[in-house]
Amino acid sequence: MTDRDSITSVDFSAPRRMTGNANRALISWQKSALQILQENWQSLLGSGITLTAVSTDSCVARKAIGELADPGFAARVLIGEPGFPSLIAFSDRLVQLIVAEMLGVTLEAWPESRPVTPAEESMVELLFGEVARSLSMAWPQVERLNCQLEGVVARPTRSRIYPPEEVMARTVVEIQTRLGRDEAFIVHPRSGLASIGISDLSSGDTSVPRPASQLRQLAEKLPVRLAVQLGTARLSLADMNQLNVGDVLVLEQSVRRPLQATIEGQRHWIGTPCRLGQQQGFRILGNVDEQGGRQ
């Protein structure tokens, strides 16, 4: 019999997450931005802080905004041209901890919630300005993406920035401080991401525009590792222990047989070794299909 409690419920009305190149492009961009932001914030603080993206999903704005920390603060950043608003939201206690560190105050426990002073508000704007700058610097294209801090949003759960049912891309960020762990959220409207080339038709969301040429350019910059294996040799452990400098190993690869280039363990090309200046090279002779046949 089927155990009803063991069945995981699925909300088919929820928007599907981005997949494929669009999802990888978004994750790569945000990962680079968080690394830059971490370095910039650490230069302002007296102690270390780490920021790590742990998950990315899609949901409607009503849910994305409603699950932000309250009380809290958010950087409202205008991205692209003419600029769509995104929120990068932090808890009140984290912001107050960072501001205290900037002032040289050592706290032994998480601070209690309270209104920030005008001087502290200026420091929050400085911190959130680094958020916008990091998003711009992390953009992988040659021309830097326009990202400007439009303002600091207090109590972002009460904001009315997006229509309630607008589809959003939401990333959970884990923040590790000397007092422990906290969370932040990066919230982008999917339609805004599409305007800068990050979208995915396979998501099934017809409200998201067709990917622009920028998406292809962004995806093509994602790194892949290509490996070319010269050959292999089989020998006993005793023979291996007797090897000395100058010894020559006879490989199982014939000199007349072309080498294979692989990506993620899958064969893609065959070719021959060559030399380019002081570097080893690989001259492609043909493609290899998934069954290993030459094309």
N, C-alpha and C positions, 0 to 999 in steps of 0.2 A: 504494500500500500504506500501511497505517497504521503509523506509527512508535510502537512500544510506549512508548518513553521520553517521548514527547510527551503521553501521556495522563495527566491529573491524577487521582490516586486520590481517591475520596470515601468518607469513613467514615460510612455511613448509620446506624451505631449511636450516633453522637454526637448529643447533644440539639441541637435546632434553636434558633437564636438568637431572641430576641424581635424582633417586627417592629411596624410601624405606630406607633400612639400610645404604646404601652407603651415601645418602644425610644426614641422621641423624648423621652418624659417622663424616663426614666432618664438619658439623656445630658444633657438640659438641667439636671436636678438636680445631677448630678455636676460638670458644667462650672461651675455657679455656686459649688458647694462648693469646688472647686479654686481659683477666683479669690479667694474669701474667705480660704481657707487661705494662699494665696500672700501676700496682703496682711498677714495676721497674722504669718506667719513672718518676712517681711521687716522687720517692726517690731522683731523680736527679734534680728536678725542685723546684722552690719556690712557685708554685701554682698548683692547681689540674687540672687533665685532665682525661677525660673519653673516652673510646673506645668501641663502640658497633657495632656488626655485624647486619646489617638491612636487607640484602637480598643476596641470592646466586643464580646464574644462569649459563648457559652454552652458550658460543659463540665461534666463531673462533678467532684465535690470532690477525688477522688484526683488528677486531673490539675491542677486549679487550685492545690492546696496544694503538690503536688510540684514545680511550676515557679517557686515563690517563691524569692527570693534566700536563699542559705544560705552563710555565716551572715547573719542578718538579724533585724529586729524588726518586730512588727506591733501596731497598735492594735486591740484587740478591743472593738468598739463595739456596745452594745445599742441597737437601733433600734425605735421604736414601742412599743405596749403589747400584751402584757406585756413585749415586747422580744425580738427575734431577733438572734443574734450575726453581725456582719459583720467582716471583716478588711481593714485597710488596711496593706499590708506594704511595708517599705522595706529596702534593703540595709544591712548593718552599716557599710560605709564611708560611706554618705550620712549616717546618723544620727550617726556620730562626727564627721564634718565639720561638721554643723550645731551640735552641742554645742560643738565647738572655737570656732566663730564666736561663739556666745553667750558664751563665756568670754574673748573678745578675743584668741584665739590664731590667728595667721595661718599656715595650712599651705600649703606649696609643692607638695605632691603628695597624692594620696589616702592616707588613713591606713591602716595595717595593722590587721587584725582583732585585737582583744583584748577581754577582759572589761571592762565599764564599772564605774566606781567607784560607791559609793552616792550621791555628789553628782551624778554624771553621770546616774544612773538617775532621780533626781528631775527633772532637766532633760528627759529623754526623756518622762517622764509629763506634764510641762508642754506639750511639743510635741504629744504625742498627744492631750492634752485639747483642744487647738485643732482637731485633726482632727474630733473628735466635735462640737464647737461649730459648726464650719463646715458640717457636714452638716445640723445642726438649723437654722441660720440660712438656708441655701439652699433649704429646703423652700418651695415656692411658695404653699402655702395660707396663709390668714390665721392659723390657729393653728399655732404652731411645733411641728415634729415632735420627739418625745422621743428624744434621742440622748445616751447616756451612755458614757463610757469605763469599761469593766469592768476593764481591766487591760492591761499591756504583755506581749506574748507574745514571748519570746526563742526563736530557732530555730523559726519558725512551720511550717517543713516537717515538723517532728516532732510537731505538734499533732494532737489527736484531737477536733477541735471538731465536725466534720460526718461523717455516714456516708459511706463512700467513693464511693457511687454517687449521692449527692444532686446534683441539678442546680443549678448555680451560674451567676450572671451575673458575668463577669470583665471588668474594664476595665484596660487598660494605660495608665499615666501616664508621660509623658516629663518628666524633671526636668533642668533646665539650671542648673548652678552655675558659679562662676568657674573650677573645676577641670575642667569638662567635663560630659558627659551621663551620666545614670543613669536607672533605671527603678523604678517602684513599681507595685503592683497593688491594685485595689479589688475585693474578692470578697464578693458578696451571695448568700445562698441564694434561689433563685427563689421558693420557697414563702413566704419571709419578705417579699420584695418584693410578692407578691400580697396579703399581709395588710395592707399600707399602700396598696393600690390600683394597684400597678404590675405588670400581668400581661397576657398576650396569648393568647387562645384559638387564634389562627391559627398559633401555634408548633407545634401538634400534640402538645404535651406534656400528656397527660391528668392528670399528677400535679400540675399547677399549677391552683389553684382559679380559678373564674370571676371576671373582673374585678369589683371592688367599685365602688360609686358614687364612691369617692374617685378612681379612675382617670379617670373621665369629667371630674370637676372639675379634676384635674391636667392632663389633655390640653386642656381648654377654655381653660387659661391660656397655652397656647403662642401666641406672637405670630405674626400674619400681616400682610402689608402690602397694603393696598387702595389702588388708584390710580384716579383719575377724570381723564380727559383732556377738556379743554375743546374742543379742536379742533386742526387742523393747517393750515398754509399752505405753499404752494410758491412760491418766488421765486428769482431768480438771485443769484449771488454779488455782482454789481455792485449790485443793488437792496438787498441786505442791508447792504452797506458804506455805503449812503447813508441808512440809517435813523437818525433822531434822536429825542431825547426828545419825546414828544407825538404822534409818528406813530401811526397806527392800522393794524393788520394785519387784512385781511379773511380770516377763517378759512373753511375748506371745510365747516364744520359749520353747518347751518341752525338758526336760532333755534327753529324748530318741532320739530326732531328731538331726542329725548331723548339725554342723555349716557350713556356706558357706564362701569360700574365693573368693574375687573378685579383678579383675585388671581393672582399668578404668571403673568401674561399671558393667563389664561383669563377670558372674559367671564362675569359672574355676575348683574349687575343693570343695569337702565336706570332713569334718573331725571332730575331737573332740579336745577339749582343753586339754592341758597337762602342765606340769611344767618342766623346765630345769634349775636347780639351783635356782637362784633368779629371773629368767625370765619366763614370760608366753610363752607357746608354742602352736603349732597347728599341730596335727598329721593327715596327709592326709589319707583318707580312699578310695577315688576314684575321678574320673574326672567327670565334668558336661559339657554336650554339650550345644550348643547355645540355644536349646529349653528347657534347664533345666533338661533334663533327665540324669540319672546316667549312667556312662560307666564303 
